[in-house]
Amino acid sequence: MSYLLRVELPDVPGSLGRVATAIGHAGGNIEAIEIVEHGLGDSAVDDVFVRAEQGVMPDAIVSALHGLDGVQVLWISRYAAGANLTLDLEAVEEMTRNPANATNQMVDLIPETFRVDWAMRLRRDGEGFAIVHRTPAAPEAVPQGLCWPTNFTAGTRFELPDPWTDVILAACPIERDNGNEMVVIARRGGPEILDSELARLVHLCGLSTSISKS
């Protein structure tokens, strides 16, 4: 079984080695590591993709990591994709293959690129939204409570009412069609969408617009 661990660790040489050693001793094999956020004072946040040996429970890996000074597991969940990551540059490469469809292609790549459950592209329609494009796991209707924020110029997190309270959701405006579109990303249950992830989303949205106009 593969798992995604979001780990906060001291931002000093050797920390990642200690994490890798602890995971190995607990019966896990690291498939990939990605730096999520760096420069947080004395700590950093990494996503670690681990394949556990048969019979190894995730709690054993978490306990091993919590035994390290300054290391905290912020989130752990099953992650079937393993090491098949679509990084930002690979996403841009895919978008350039069909510039006219760059924005929809970006939406399709977001779940792997950001490890979220789903994404959708929305266009303002009166007081609400129309779905332009969505990934297969996205809901067929726009989540209740989603709105167009005042001064919506960058990535923004949303807190939605029932039945969406367990969904962590963020959105970014798209600079096309008079600025009346947004891309929405969502995780059910966690982990939180970090500032660095919002910045990456803004960057990719801007690139998709530029590519589509090329």
N, C-alpha and C positions, 0 to 999 in steps of 0.2 A: 504494500500500500504506500502511495506517495502522499506527502504532506507539505503544505506551505507553512513555514514559520516566519513570522515577522519578529525580528529580534533587535532589541536595543542593547548596545554594547559600548564599552569605553572606546573612544576614538584615539587609541594608542597602538603602536606596533605590537603585534603578537596576540591581540584580542581575538581576531578571526581564527587564528591557529588554535587557540584554546577552545573556541566554540566548536571547531571541526573535530578536535580530539574528543571532546565530551560527547558529541553526537555519535562518533564512531564507537566509543566505549559502551554507549547505550544501545547499540545495535542498529544504527542508521547509517546510510550511505548518502553523502551529499551529491546531488545531481547538478545543481547550479546555485550560484549566489549572485544576487543583484543588489547594488547599493541603492537604497530608496531615498535616504536623506543623509546629508553629510554637513558637517560644520555646525552641529547643534551644541556648541560649547564643548563639553568634555565627552560627548557621546555621539554615536551614529546609529542609523536604523538600516538594517539589511533584511532582504527577503531571502530565505534559505529554503531550497527545495530538497526534500529528504525522501529517500525510499527506505522504508523500514524493513528489516529482515522479518521473515515469517515468525509470527508469535510475539513480536515486539509491539508494545502498546505505546501510543503517543505520549502518555503520561510519563513514561520512563525517560523519554527524550527531554521533555520539559523539566522534569526533576533534575536531570543531569546538568542542564543549562542554568537552572536557578541556583545550583551549587557553586557557580562561578561568581566571583566578586564583580559587581557592577553589570551583570548580564541579566536581562529580563525578557521573557517571551511575551510579546504584546498580543500575539494572536497565533492560533494554530488551527488548521482545517485540512480536510482531505483535498487533494489537488491532483486530479487525474492526468492533467496535461504534462506533469513531470517537467523535464528540461526543455520541452518544445516551446521556447519563448519567442515571441515576436517582439523584438526590440524596436525602439523608435526609428532607428535608421532603416531597419528592414521594412517597417511600415511605410516610410517615405518612398522606399524603392518600389514597393507594391503600388503605391498611389501613382507614381510616374508612369507606370505601364499603361494606364488608361486615364489620362488627365481629365477627360470629360466626366468621369465617374469617381474622381478622387475623393470627394467628401463621403460618399456612400461607402467606398472602399475603406476609408478610415474608420467609419462606424463599425464595419464588419470586423476590423482588426482590433478594436479597442478591448474586447474581453480578454484576449491573450496579452496584449501589450500592457494593460493595466491590472490584469487579474481581477476583473470585476465580473459580475454575473450577466449583465446585459448593458446595451447602449441603444440609443435611438436619436434620430434627427427629427426635430420638430420645427414647424413653421407657424408663426402667429396667425391666428384665424379668428378675427373679431376679438372677443374677450377670452378665447381659449387658444388651443393649438390643434394643428393637423399633423399626423404622423407622416413624414416624408419617407423615412427608411428606418428599419429596426432590425436588431439581431434576433435569431430564433427564440431565445429565452426571454425576450422583452415582452411586457404585457401588450395585449392588443389595444388597450385604451390608455390614454395619457393618465398618469397617476393623479388622483384627486389631491388638490391643494397646491399643485405646481403652478407657479405664476412667473411673469416676466418682471424681474426685480427693477427697482428704480436705479438708474445709473449702472446698468448692467454692461460692464465693459471688460470684465475678467472672469476667471473661474470662481464660482460661487457654490457653497453648500446649501442644501435645503433640509429643513425638518418638516415632514409631512404628517398629517393626522392619520388616524386609523382608516384603513387597515395597513398603512404604509409605515408605521412607526418603527418597524425593525429593519427598514431599508435605509441604508446610508447612500445618499444621493447628492450628486453635484452636477453642475452644468456650465457650459461655456458658450458665449455668443459666437456666431459665425458671421464674418464680415462679407456678406453677399446678400443679394436680393433686398437691398436697403436695410440690411441689419436686422431682418425679421426672423432669423433662424437661430436655433441653439442645438448643441449636442449634449445629451444627458447620459451620465454613467451611473451605475448603481451596484452596490454590494448589499447582499442580505445578511445582516447580522454583524458584519465587520470584515476586516479591520477598517479603522477610520481612513478616510481619504485625506492624505497629508497635503500640506502646502506645496511640497515639491511635485506631487502628482498633479495638482491643479495647474502648476506652472507648465508641466509637460503637456497637459491637455490643451492649454492655451496655445502653446507652441505648435502642436500638431494641427490644431484647427486653422491657425494662420497659414501653415504650409499647405494644407489641403486647398485653401482658397487660392493661394498663389499658383499651385500646380494646375488647378482647374481653369485658370485664366491663361495659362501658357500656350 
